[in-house]
């Protein structure tokens, strides 16, 4: 086998493992949702937050690798669910009834399902969402 054959093989393998998404005529690495919950509840309940994050992972068809949450005294939680497809992170301000979630997923997932799960679980009065297409390819 010659060096040029190895380069071609590596190129073909790279193309086979391309996890970029193509939807609506756009090609990108993944969807990053910035989800702000206002007038929310359960924001110091670490077990409840973990359960809700796990529901999001399952419903979005993502793969959970690790979850770590930290409870602050007297109130608040911060943490991340590390996914094979990226992550879900959270930081809460219970005294202001506000939570900030980041949901970033690539591959064959549905991160948008997390919006309604979070709205209902945290009984949010208002939900603001920003969507960013990460790594968008401009051809």
TIRO-2110 file (N, C-alpha, C; in Angstrom, 1 decimal):
// TIRO-2110
0.8, -1.2, 0.0, N, 1, A
0.0, 0.0, 0.0, CA, 1, A
0.9, 1.2, 0.0, C, 1, A
0.6, 2.2, -0.9, N, 2, A
1.4, 3.4, -1.0, CA, 2, A
0.8, 4.5, -0.1, C, 2, A
1.6, 5.5, 0.2, N, 3, A
1.1, 6.6, 1.1, CA, 3, A
-0.1, 7.3, 0.5, C, 3, A
-0.2, 7.4, -0.8, N, 4, A
-1.4, 8.1, -1.4, CA, 4, A
-2.7, 7.2, -1.2, C, 4, A
-2.5, 5.9, -1.1, N, 5, A
-3.7, 5.0, -0.8, CA, 5, A
-4.1, 5.2, 0.6, C, 5, A
-3.2, 5.4, 1.5, N, 6, A
-3.6, 5.7, 2.9, CA, 6, A
-4.3, 7.0, 3.0, C, 6, A
-3.9, 8.0, 2.3, N, 7, A
-4.5, 9.3, 2.4, CA, 7, A
-5.9, 9.2, 1.9, C, 7, A
-6.2, 8.5, 0.8, N, 8, A
-7.5, 8.3, 0.2, CA, 8, A
-8.4, 7.6, 1.2, C, 8, A
-7.9, 6.5, 1.8, N, 9, A
-8.6, 5.7, 2.8, CA, 9, A
-9.0, 6.6, 4.0, C, 9, A
-8.1, 7.4, 4.5, N, 10, A
-8.5, 8.3, 5.6, CA, 10, A
-9.5, 9.3, 5.2, C, 10, A
-9.4, 9.8, 4.0, N, 11, A
-10.4, 10.8, 3.5, CA, 11, A
-11.8, 10.1, 3.4, C, 11, A
-11.9, 8.9, 2.9, N, 12, A
-13.1, 8.2, 2.8, CA, 12, A
-13.7, 8.0, 4.2, C, 12, A
-12.9, 7.6, 5.2, N, 13, A
-13.4, 7.3, 6.5, CA, 13, A
-13.9, 8.6, 7.1, C, 13, A
-13.2, 9.7, 6.9, N, 14, A
-13.6, 11.0, 7.4, CA, 14, A
-15.0, 11.4, 6.9, C, 14, A
-15.3, 11.1, 5.6, N, 15, A
-16.5, 11.4, 5.0, CA, 15, A
-17.6, 10.5, 5.6, C, 15, A
-17.3, 9.3, 5.9, N, 16, A
-18.3, 8.3, 6.4, CA, 16, A
-18.7, 8.7, 7.8, C, 16, A
-17.8, 9.4, 8.6, N, 17, A
-18.1, 9.8, 10.0, CA, 17, A
-18.5, 11.3, 10.1, C, 17, A
-19.0, 11.9, 9.1, N, 18, A
-19.4, 13.3, 9.1, CA, 18, A
-20.8, 13.4, 9.8, C, 18, A
-20.8, 14.0, 11.0, N, 19, A
-22.1, 14.0, 11.7, CA, 19, A
-22.7, 15.4, 11.6, C, 19, A
-22.3, 16.2, 10.6, N, 20, A
-23.0, 17.4, 10.3, CA, 20, A
-24.4, 17.2, 9.9, C, 20, A
-25.3, 18.1, 10.1, N, 21, A
-26.7, 18.0, 9.8, CA, 21, A
-27.0, 18.9, 8.6, C, 21, A
-27.9, 18.4, 7.7, N, 22, A
-28.4, 19.2, 6.6, CA, 22, A
-30.0, 19.2, 6.8, C, 22, A
-30.5, 20.4, 7.0, N, 23, A
-31.9, 20.6, 7.2, CA, 23, A
-32.3, 21.9, 6.5, C, 23, A
-33.4, 21.9, 5.8, N, 24, A
-33.9, 23.1, 5.2, CA, 24, A
-32.9, 23.8, 4.4, C, 24, A
-32.1, 23.0, 3.7, N, 25, A
-31.1, 23.6, 2.8, CA, 25, A
-29.9, 24.2, 3.5, C, 25, A
-29.7, 24.0, 4.8, N, 26, A
-28.6, 24.5, 5.5, CA, 26, A
-27.8, 23.3, 6.1, C, 26, A
-26.5, 23.4, 6.1, N, 27, A
-25.6, 22.4, 6.6, CA, 27, A
-24.8, 23.0, 7.8, C, 27, A
-24.8, 22.3, 8.9, N, 28, A
-24.2, 22.8, 10.2, CA, 28, A
-23.9, 21.7, 11.1, C, 28, A
-23.1, 22.0, 12.1, N, 29, A
-22.6, 21.0, 13.1, CA, 29, A
-23.7, 20.6, 14.1, C, 29, A
-24.5, 21.6, 14.5, N, 30, A
-25.5, 21.3, 15.5, CA, 30, A
-26.4, 22.5, 15.8, C, 30, A
-27.4, 22.2, 16.6, N, 31, A
-28.3, 23.3, 17.1, CA, 31, A
-28.0, 23.6, 18.5, C, 31, A
-27.8, 24.9, 18.8, N, 32, A
-27.6, 25.3, 20.2, CA, 32, A
-28.7, 26.2, 20.6, C, 32, A
-29.5, 25.8, 21.5, N, 33, A
-30.7, 26.5, 22.0, CA, 33, A
-30.3, 27.2, 23.4, C, 33, A
-30.5, 28.5, 23.5, N, 34, A
-30.4, 29.2, 24.7, CA, 34, A
-31.8, 29.4, 25.2, C, 34, A
-32.1, 28.7, 26.3, N, 35, A
-33.4, 28.7, 26.9, CA, 35, A
-33.5, 29.4, 28.2, C, 35, A
-34.2, 30.5, 28.3, N, 36, A
-34.4, 31.3, 29.5, CA, 36, A
-35.8, 31.0, 30.1, C, 36, A
-35.8, 30.5, 31.3, N, 37, A
-37.1, 30.3, 32.0, CA, 37, A
-37.3, 31.4, 33.0, C, 37, A
-38.4, 32.1, 32.9, N, 38, A
-38.8, 33.2, 33.8, CA, 38, A
-40.0, 32.8, 34.6, C, 38, A
-40.1, 33.2, 35.9, N, 39, A
-41.2, 32.8, 36.7, CA, 39, A
-41.3, 31.3, 36.9, C, 39, A
-40.1, 30.7, 37.1, N, 40, A
-40.0, 29.2, 37.2, CA, 40, A
-40.0, 28.7, 38.6, C, 40, A
-40.3, 27.4, 38.8, N, 41, A
-40.3, 26.8, 40.1, CA, 41, A
-39.3, 25.6, 40.1, C, 41, A
-39.1, 25.1, 41.3, N, 42, A
-38.2, 23.9, 41.5, CA, 42, A
-36.7, 24.1, 41.2, C, 42, A
-36.3, 25.3, 41.3, N, 43, A
-34.9, 25.7, 40.8, CA, 43, A
-33.8, 25.4, 41.8, C, 43, A
-34.2, 25.0, 43.0, N, 44, A
-33.1, 24.6, 44.0, CA, 44, A
-33.2, 23.1, 44.2, C, 44, A
-34.1, 22.4, 43.6, N, 45, A
-34.3, 20.9, 43.7, CA, 45, A
-33.4, 20.2, 42.8, C, 45, A
-32.2, 19.8, 43.2, N, 46, A
-31.2, 19.2, 42.4, CA, 46, A
-31.7, 17.9, 41.8, C, 46, A
-32.4, 17.1, 42.6, N, 47, A
-32.9, 15.8, 42.0, CA, 47, A
-34.0, 16.0, 40.9, C, 47, A
-34.8, 17.0, 41.1, N, 48, A
-35.8, 17.4, 40.1, CA, 48, A
-35.2, 17.9, 38.9, C, 48, A
-34.2, 18.7, 39.0, N, 49, A
-33.5, 19.2, 37.8, CA, 49, A
-32.8, 18.1, 37.1, C, 49, A
-32.2, 17.2, 37.8, N, 50, A
-31.5, 16.1, 37.1, CA, 50, A
-32.5, 15.2, 36.4, C, 50, A
-33.7, 14.9, 37.0, N, 51, A
-34.7, 14.1, 36.4, CA, 51, A
-35.2, 14.8, 35.1, C, 51, A
-35.4, 16.1, 35.2, N, 52, A
-35.9, 16.8, 34.0, CA, 52, A
-34.8, 16.8, 32.9, C, 52, A
-33.5, 17.0, 33.2, N, 53, A
-32.5, 16.9, 32.2, CA, 53, A
-32.4, 15.5, 31.6, C, 53, A
-32.6, 14.5, 32.4, N, 54, A
-32.6, 13.1, 31.8, CA, 54, A
-33.8, 12.9, 30.9, C, 54, A
-35.0, 13.5, 31.3, N, 55, A
-36.1, 13.4, 30.4, CA, 55, A
-35.8, 14.1, 29.0, C, 55, A
-35.1, 15.2, 29.1, N, 56, A
-34.8, 15.9, 27.8, CA, 56, A
-33.8, 15.1, 27.0, C, 56, A
-32.9, 14.5, 27.6, N, 57, A
-31.9, 13.6, 26.9, CA, 57, A
-32.6, 12.5, 26.2, C, 57, A
-33.5, 11.8, 26.9, N, 58, A
-34.2, 10.7, 26.3, CA, 58, A
-35.2, 11.1, 25.2, C, 58, A
-35.9, 12.2, 25.5, N, 59, A
-36.9, 12.6, 24.5, CA, 59, A
-36.2, 13.1, 23.2, C, 59, A
-35.0, 13.7, 23.3, N, 60, A
-34.3, 14.2, 22.2, CA, 60, A
-33.5, 13.2, 21.4, C, 60, A
-33.5, 12.0, 21.9, N, 61, A
-32.8, 10.8, 21.4, CA, 61, A
-31.3, 11.1, 21.4, C, 61, A
-30.8, 11.7, 22.5, N, 62, A
-29.4, 11.9, 22.7, CA, 62, A
-28.8, 10.8, 23.6, C, 62, A
-27.5, 10.8, 23.7, N, 63, A
-26.8, 9.8, 24.5, CA, 63, A
-26.1, 10.4, 25.7, C, 63, A
-26.6, 10.1, 26.9, N, 64, A
-26.0, 10.7, 28.1, CA, 64, A
-24.7, 9.9, 28.4, C, 64, A
-23.6, 10.7, 28.6, N, 65, A
-22.4, 10.2, 29.0, CA, 65, A
-22.1, 10.4, 30.5, C, 65, A
-22.5, 11.6, 31.0, N, 66, A
-22.2, 11.9, 32.4, CA, 66, A
-23.1, 13.1, 32.8, C, 66, A
-23.5, 13.1, 34.0, N, 67, A
-24.2, 14.3, 34.5, CA, 67, A
-23.6, 14.7, 35.8, C, 67, A
-23.4, 16.0, 36.0, N, 68, A
-22.9, 16.6, 37.2, CA, 68, A
-23.6, 17.9, 37.5, C, 68, A
-24.2, 17.9, 38.7, N, 69, A
-24.9, 19.1, 39.2, CA, 69, A
-24.4, 19.5, 40.6, C, 69, A
-24.4, 20.8, 40.8, N, 70, A
-23.9, 21.3, 42.1, CA, 70, A
-25.0, 22.2, 42.7, C, 70, A
-25.3, 22.0, 43.9, N, 71, A
-26.3, 22.8, 44.6, CA, 71, A
-25.5, 23.8, 45.5, C, 71, A
-25.9, 25.1, 45.3, N, 72, A
-25.3, 26.2, 46.0, CA, 72, A
-26.1, 26.4, 47.3, C, 72, A
-25.4, 27.0, 48.3, N, 73, A
-26.1, 27.4, 49.5, CA, 73, A
-26.2, 28.9, 49.5, C, 73, A
-27.3, 29.5, 49.8, N, 74, A
-28.5, 28.8, 50.2, CA, 74, A
-29.4, 28.3, 49.1, C, 74, A
-29.2, 28.8, 47.9, N, 75, A
-30.1, 28.4, 46.8, CA, 75, A
-29.3, 28.3, 45.4, C, 75, A
-29.8, 27.6, 44.5, N, 76, A
-29.3, 27.6, 43.2, CA, 76, A
-28.6, 26.3, 42.8, C, 76, A
-28.6, 26.0, 41.5, N, 77, A
-28.0, 24.8, 41.0, CA, 77, A
-27.3, 25.2, 39.7, C, 77, A
-26.1, 24.6, 39.5, N, 78, A
-25.4, 24.7, 38.3, CA, 78, A
-24.9, 23.4, 37.9, C, 78, A
-24.8, 23.1, 36.6, N, 79, A
-24.3, 21.8, 36.2, CA, 79, A
-24.4, 21.5, 34.7, C, 79, A
-24.1, 20.3, 34.3, N, 80, A
-24.0, 19.9, 32.9, CA, 80, A
-24.3, 18.4, 32.8, C, 80, A
-25.0, 18.1, 31.7, N, 81, A
-25.2, 16.8, 31.2, CA, 81, A
-24.3, 16.7, 30.0, C, 81, A
-23.3, 15.9, 30.0, N, 82, A
-22.4, 15.7, 28.9, CA, 82, A
-23.0, 14.6, 28.0, C, 82, A
-23.2, 14.9, 26.7, N, 83, A
-23.8, 14.0, 25.8, CA, 83, A
-22.8, 13.6, 24.7, C, 83, A
-23.0, 12.5, 24.1, N, 84, A
-22.2, 12.1, 23.0, CA, 84, A
-22.4, 13.1, 21.9, C, 84, A
-23.5, 13.7, 21.9, N, 85, A
-23.9, 14.7, 20.8, CA, 85, A
-23.6, 16.2, 21.3, C, 85, A
-23.1, 16.4, 22.5, N, 86, A
-22.6, 17.7, 23.0, CA, 86, A
-23.1, 17.8, 24.5, C, 86, A
-24.0, 18.7, 24.8, N, 87, A
-24.3, 19.0, 26.2, CA, 87, A
-25.7, 19.7, 26.5, C, 87, A
-26.1, 19.6, 27.7, N, 88, A
-27.2, 20.4, 28.3, CA, 88, A
-26.6, 21.0, 29.5, C, 88, A
-26.6, 22.3, 29.7, N, 89, A
-26.1, 22.9, 30.9, CA, 89, A
-27.2, 23.8, 31.5, C, 89, A
-27.0, 24.0, 32.8, N, 90, A
-28.0, 24.8, 33.6, CA, 90, A
-27.4, 25.7, 34.6, C, 90, A
-28.0, 26.8, 34.9, N, 91, A
-27.6, 27.6, 36.0, CA, 91, A
-28.9, 28.3, 36.5, C, 91, A
-29.3, 28.2, 37.8, N, 92, A
-30.5, 28.7, 38.3, CA, 92, A
-30.3, 29.8, 39.3, C, 92, A
-31.3, 30.7, 39.3, N, 93, A
-31.4, 31.8, 40.3, CA, 93, A
-32.8, 31.7, 40.9, C, 93, A
-32.9, 30.8, 41.9, N, 94, A
-34.3, 30.6, 42.5, CA, 94, A
-34.9, 31.9, 43.1, C, 94, A
-34.0, 32.7, 43.7, N, 95, A
-34.5, 34.0, 44.3, CA, 95, A
-35.1, 34.9, 43.2, C, 95, A
-34.8, 34.7, 42.0, N, 96, A
-35.4, 35.5, 40.9, CA, 96, A
-36.3, 34.7, 40.0, C, 96, A
-36.5, 33.4, 40.4, N, 97, A
-37.3, 32.5, 39.7, CA, 97, A
-36.9, 32.4, 38.2, C, 97, A
-35.6, 32.4, 38.0, N, 98, A
-35.0, 32.4, 36.6, CA, 98, A
-34.0, 31.2, 36.5, C, 98, A
-34.0, 30.6, 35.3, N, 99, A
-33.0, 29.5, 35.0, CA, 99, A
-32.6, 29.7, 33.6, C, 99, A
-31.3, 29.5, 33.4, N, 100, A
-30.7, 29.6, 32.0, CA, 100, A
-30.2, 28.2, 31.7, C, 100, A
-30.7, 27.6, 30.6, N, 101, A
-30.3, 26.3, 30.0, CA, 101, A
-29.7, 26.5, 28.7, C, 101, A
-28.6, 25.8, 28.4, N, 102, A
-28.0, 25.7, 27.1, CA, 102, A
-28.3, 24.2, 26.6, C, 102, A
-28.8, 24.1, 25.5, N, 103, A
-29.0, 22.7, 24.9, CA, 103, A
-28.3, 22.7, 23.5, C, 103, A
-27.2, 22.0, 23.4, N, 104, A
-26.4, 22.0, 22.2, CA, 104, A
-26.3, 20.5, 21.8, C, 104, A
-26.8, 20.2, 20.6, N, 105, A
-26.8, 18.8, 20.1, CA, 105, A
-26.5, 18.8, 18.6, C, 105, A
-25.8, 17.8, 18.3, N, 106, A
-25.5, 17.5, 16.9, CA, 106, A
-26.1, 16.1, 16.5, C, 106, A
-25.9, 15.7, 15.3, N, 107, A
-26.3, 14.4, 14.9, CA, 107, A
-27.8, 14.3, 14.8, C, 107, A
-28.3, 13.1, 14.8, N, 108, A
-29.8, 12.8, 14.6, CA, 108, A
-30.5, 12.9, 15.9, C, 108, A
-30.6, 14.1, 16.4, N, 109, A
-31.3, 14.4, 17.7, CA, 109, A
-32.4, 15.5, 17.5, C, 109, A
-33.2, 15.7, 18.5, N, 110, A
-34.2, 16.7, 18.4, CA, 110, A
-34.2, 17.6, 19.6, C, 110, A
-33.2, 18.5, 19.7, N, 111, A
-33.0, 19.4, 20.9, CA, 111, A
-34.3, 20.2, 21.2, C, 111, A
-35.0, 20.6, 20.2, N, 112, A
-36.2, 21.4, 20.4, CA, 112, A
-37.3, 20.8, 21.3, C, 112, A
-37.3, 19.5, 21.5, N, 113, A
-38.3, 18.9, 22.4, CA, 113, A
-38.0, 19.3, 23.9, C, 113, A
-36.8, 19.7, 24.1, N, 114, A
-36.4, 20.1, 25.5, CA, 114, A
-37.2, 21.4, 25.9, C, 114, A
-37.5, 22.2, 25.0, N, 115, A
-38.2, 23.5, 25.3, CA, 115, A
-39.5, 23.2, 26.1, C, 115, A
-40.4, 22.4, 25.5, N, 116, A
-41.7, 22.2, 26.2, CA, 116, A
-41.5, 21.4, 27.5, C, 116, A
-40.6, 20.4, 27.5, N, 117, A
-40.3, 19.6, 28.7, CA, 117, A
-39.9, 20.6, 29.8, C, 117, A
-39.0, 21.5, 29.5, N, 118, A
-38.6, 22.5, 30.6, CA, 118, A
-39.7, 23.4, 31.0, C, 118, A
-40.5, 23.9, 30.0, N, 119, A
-41.6, 24.8, 30.3, CA, 119, A
-42.5, 24.2, 31.3, C, 119, A
-42.9, 22.9, 31.0, N, 120, A
-43.9, 22.2, 31.9, CA, 120, A
-43.3, 21.9, 33.2, C, 120, A
-42.1, 21.3, 33.2, N, 121, A
-41.4, 20.8, 34.4, CA, 121, A
-41.2, 21.9, 35.4, C, 121, A
-40.7, 23.0, 34.9, N, 122, A
-40.4, 24.1, 35.8, CA, 122, A
-41.5, 25.2, 36.0, C, 122, A
-42.7, 24.9, 35.4, N, 123, A
-43.9, 25.7, 35.5, CA, 123, A
-43.6, 27.2, 35.1, C, 123, A
-42.8, 27.3, 34.1, N, 124, A
-42.3, 28.7, 33.7, CA, 124, A
-43.5, 29.5, 33.2, C, 124, A
-43.5, 30.8, 33.7, N, 125, A
-44.5, 31.7, 33.2, CA, 125, A
-44.1, 32.3, 31.8, C, 125, A
-42.8, 32.3, 31.5, N, 126, A
-42.3, 32.8, 30.2, CA, 126, A
-41.1, 32.0, 29.8, C, 126, A
-41.0, 31.7, 28.6, N, 127, A
-39.8, 31.0, 28.1, CA, 127, A
-39.3, 31.8, 26.8, C, 127, A
-38.0, 32.2, 26.9, N, 128, A
-37.4, 32.8, 25.8, CA, 128, A
-36.4, 31.9, 25.2, C, 128, A
-36.4, 31.7, 23.9, N, 129, A
-35.5, 30.8, 23.2, CA, 129, A
-34.7, 31.5, 22.1, C, 129, A
-33.4, 31.3, 22.0, N, 130, A
-32.6, 31.7, 20.9, CA, 130, A
-32.0, 30.5, 20.3, C, 130, A
-32.0, 30.4, 19.0, N, 131, A
-31.5, 29.2, 18.3, CA, 131, A
-30.3, 29.6, 17.5, C, 131, A
-29.2, 28.9, 17.6, N, 132, A
-27.9, 29.2, 16.9, CA, 132, A
-27.6, 27.9, 16.2, C, 132, A
-27.3, 28.0, 14.9, N, 133, A
-26.8, 26.9, 14.1, CA, 133, A
-25.3, 27.0, 14.2, C, 133, A
-24.7, 26.1, 15.0, N, 134, A
-23.3, 26.1, 15.2, CA, 134, A
-22.5, 25.4, 14.0, C, 134, A
-21.5, 26.0, 13.6, N, 135, A
-20.6, 25.5, 12.5, CA, 135, A
-21.3, 25.5, 11.2, C, 135, A
-22.2, 26.5, 10.9, N, 136, A
-22.9, 26.5, 9.7, CA, 136, A
-21.9, 26.6, 8.5, C, 136, A
-22.1, 25.8, 7.5, N, 137, A
-21.3, 25.8, 6.3, CA, 137, A
-21.9, 26.7, 5.3, C, 137, A
-21.1, 27.7, 4.8, N, 138, A
-21.5, 28.6, 3.8, CA, 138, A
-20.8, 28.3, 2.5, C, 138, A
-21.5, 27.8, 1.5, N, 139, A
-20.9, 27.4, 0.3, CA, 139, A
-21.1, 28.4, -0.8, C, 139, A
END
